[in-house]
Amino acid sequence: MDNTIYRWDNAKHEVWKNVKTFPHHFHNRSDDNVSESFLPQEPEKALKFILVFVRGIIY
């Protein structure tokens, strides 16, 4: 395992307050690499979004 992290987060971490979608943000490959989160708010759409993302990572 290479400890790669992919995580959608909505905690109000002050360090990420400059992210356009704050408090929503995305940890891309590590805890320190954070960008905007485009995860839909609706649960069904969010699940589809995540599954498509994971498929892209796997293949």
Secondary structure, DSSP 8 states (H G I E B T S, - for coil): ----EEEEE----GGGTTSTTTT-EEEEESTT-EEE----SSHHHHHHHHHHHHHHHH-
